[in-house]
Amino acid sequence: MERIWELSQDPGLHPRWDLRFSGIVPEAADPDGRLRFRYEFRLPMHTIRGTGISLGSRHRADGQATSVLRFTTADVLSPIGEGSGYWRYIPTEEGVRFVTGYNYSPGMGRIGTIFDAHLIRPALGWATALSFDRLRLWAESGIEPERARNRWIMDAAARTCAVAGGLEMFRRAVGRRRGSWALISGAALLAAFLVPPHWTVPRASRCLRQAPDHHSGRAPSALSDLPSPSAADS
């Protein structure tokens, strides 16, 4: 629990494993322990910036820990507008169950609304799940997120090359009527899709997409009392 809390709550460590943030800059906390922060997400030609407010509860009577946040941005190019989310850290006999839930209003006006359900939300869900597995590898095995990222890129590149090579070999096999080439191309294609990656390669599919029980999937009560960043300013 202590290790996961450190890696997820430290603003300097959090962006290293979480693909949804490029940088987090904390600001002063208020008397109630609510922390204001600024966040960034860097794109090739633009950096999306926004503000947020969070509240963490490390020691609870039931042994759990929770963290809640609200965020917003004035960037018209951000596909994600105002939203909120939470983390639950649940101790179990096997380790710590780390659960997240979030929701937001689409950004980018009508264009964002059109693409949100079929593109933006699925991509954000994939990035969240892959980030959680990077965190798991870091906490359990000491594999730093940058190394996990490089291994994921190498694995994806190898599978892409296997698919491209298999298709090209199959094309040539059909043209020259060589059955052995067709078998090799089929084996390459099957390997690209069916051979599991090494355990050190992060995978989004290792994470559940739904909470295993009703309580874990319910937002902490502290989230309802947390003001939005704009309201906190006023």
ZAMARGU-4260 file (C-alpha; in steps of 0.2 Angstrom, whole numbers, plus 5000, padded with zeros to 4 digits):
<rodrens>
0) 5000/5000/5000 | 5014/5012/5005 | 5023/5009/4988 | 5007/5012/4977 | 5002/5027/4987
5) 5019/5035/4984 | 5020/5031/4966 | 5002/5037/4962 | 5002/5052/4974 | 5019/5060/4971
10) 5017/5073/4957 | 5034/5070/4951 | 5032/5051/4949 | 5013/5051/4944 | 5016/5057/4926
15) 5030/5044/4923 | 5018/5030/4923 | 5001/5038/4918 | 4999/5041/4900 | 4985/5054/4903
20) 4997/5067/4910 | 5014/5074/4904 | 5016/5085/4919 | 5008/5089/4936 | 5013/5104/4946
25) 5005/5105/4964 | 5000/5121/4972 | 4996/5126/4990 | 4984/5115/5000 | 4969/5123/5009
30) 4966/5120/5027 | 4955/5105/5023 | 4969/5096/5014 | 4962/5099/4997 | 4977/5102/4985
35) 4976/5113/4969 | 4987/5107/4954 | 4990/5112/4936 | 4992/5098/4923 | 4999/5096/4906
40) 4997/5084/4891 | 5009/5087/4878 | 5005/5084/4860 | 5017/5086/4845 | 5012/5104/4841
45) 5002/5109/4856 | 5001/5107/4875 | 4984/5105/4883 | 4984/5113/4901 | 4971/5113/4914
50) 4969/5114/4933 | 4962/5102/4946 | 4959/5100/4964 | 4961/5083/4974 | 4959/5076/4991
55) 4968/5060/4997 | 4963/5050/5012 | 4977/5038/5017 | 4972/5030/5033 | 4954/5024/5035
60) 4946/5013/5048 | 4943/4999/5035 | 4961/4999/5029 | 4957/5007/5013 | 4964/5023/5005
65) 4955/5034/4993 | 4959/5049/4982 | 4946/5060/4973 | 4949/5074/4961 | 4940/5087/4950
70) 4948/5095/4934 | 4944/5107/4921 | 4952/5116/4906 | 4949/5131/4896 | 4959/5124/4881
75) 4947/5123/4866 | 4958/5110/4858 | 4956/5098/4873 | 4945/5083/4869 | 4941/5082/4888
80) 4932/5095/4897 | 4927/5097/4915 | 4927/5080/4924 | 4930/5071/4940 | 4937/5054/4946
85) 4943/5044/4960 | 4955/5030/4965 | 4952/5017/4978 | 4966/5007/4986 | 4959/4991/4993
90) 4970/4979/5003 | 4967/4961/5000 | 4975/4944/5004 | 4984/4944/4987 | 4990/4962/4988
95) 4982/4979/4984 | 4967/4981/4972 | 4968/4998/4963 | 4952/5004/4956 | 4948/5020/4946
100) 4932/5028/4940 | 4930/5044/4931 | 4919/5054/4920 | 4920/5070/4910 | 4911/5082/4898
105) 4917/5081/4880 | 4928/5096/4874 | 4930/5103/4857 | 4912/5108/4855 | 4901/5097/4843
110) 4916/5089/4835 | 4922/5082/4852 | 4904/5076/4856 | 4903/5066/4839 | 4920/5058/4842
115) 4919/5055/4861 | 4909/5039/4862 | 4918/5029/4848 | 4936/5036/4848 | 4940/5047/4863
120) 4933/5037/4877 | 4939/5020/4871 | 4957/5027/4868 | 4956/5035/4886 | 4951/5018/4893
125) 4965/5009/4884 | 4978/5022/4890 | 4971/5021/4908 | 4972/5002/4908 | 4990/5002/4900
130) 4995/5015/4913 | 4989/5004/4927 | 4999/4989/4921 | 5014/5000/4920 | 5012/5005/4938
135) 5010/4987/4943 | 5026/4982/4935 | 5035/4997/4943 | 5028/4993/4960 | 5029/4974/4960
140) 5045/4971/4950 | 5055/4988/4949 | 5053/4990/4931 | 5053/5008/4928 | 5039/5015/4917
145) 5051/5021/4903 | 5058/5004/4902 | 5041/4996/4901 | 5036/5009/4887 | 5051/5004/4877
150) 5047/4986/4879 | 5029/4989/4873 | 5036/4998/4858 | 5048/4984/4854 | 5034/4971/4856
155) 5022/4981/4845 | 5035/4984/4832 | 5039/4965/4831 | 5021/4961/4829 | 5018/4974/4816
160) 5034/4967/4806 | 5027/4949/4808 | 5010/4954/4801 | 5018/4964/4786 | 5031/4950/4782
165) 5017/4937/4783 | 5006/4946/4772 | 5020/4949/4759 | 5025/4931/4760 | 5007/4925/4757
170) 5006/4937/4742 | 5021/4929/4734 | 5016/4912/4739 | 5000/4914/4730 | 5008/4921/4714
175) 5021/4908/4713 | 5010/4894/4720 | 5022/4889/4734 | 5013/4880/4748 | 5027/4881/4760
180) 5028/4900/4759 | 5009/4900/4763 | 5012/4889/4778 | 5026/4900/4785 | 5016/4916/4782
185) 5001/4909/4791 | 5012/4904/4806 | 5019/4922/4806 | 5002/4929/4806 | 4996/4918/4820
190) 5011/4921/4830 | 5009/4940/4829 | 4991/4939/4836 | 4992/4924/4848 | 5009/4923/4856
195) 5007/4932/4872 | 5020/4946/4876 | 5033/4944/4889 | 5028/4947/4907 | 5038/4963/4907
200) 5028/4971/4893 | 5013/4981/4899 | 4996/4976/4893 | 4980/4985/4894 | 4971/4968/4894
205) 4978/4963/4911 | 4966/4976/4919 | 4948/4973/4922 | 4937/4986/4913 | 4923/4985/4927
210) 4925/4985/4946 | 4924/4967/4953 | 4910/4972/4965 | 4898/4986/4968 | 4907/4994/4982
215) 4924/4996/4973 | 4915/5004/4958 | 4906/5017/4969 | 4914/5034/4970 | 4920/5039/4988
220) 4908/5051/4997 | 4922/5064/4998 | 4920/5067/4979 | 4902/5074/4981 | 4909/5087/4993
225) 4924/5092/4983 | 4922/5108/4973 | 4927/5111/4955 | 4943/5120/4952 | 4933/5136/4946
230) 4922/5135/4961 | 4937/5134/4973 | 4945/5149/4965 | 4929/5160/4969
</rodrens>
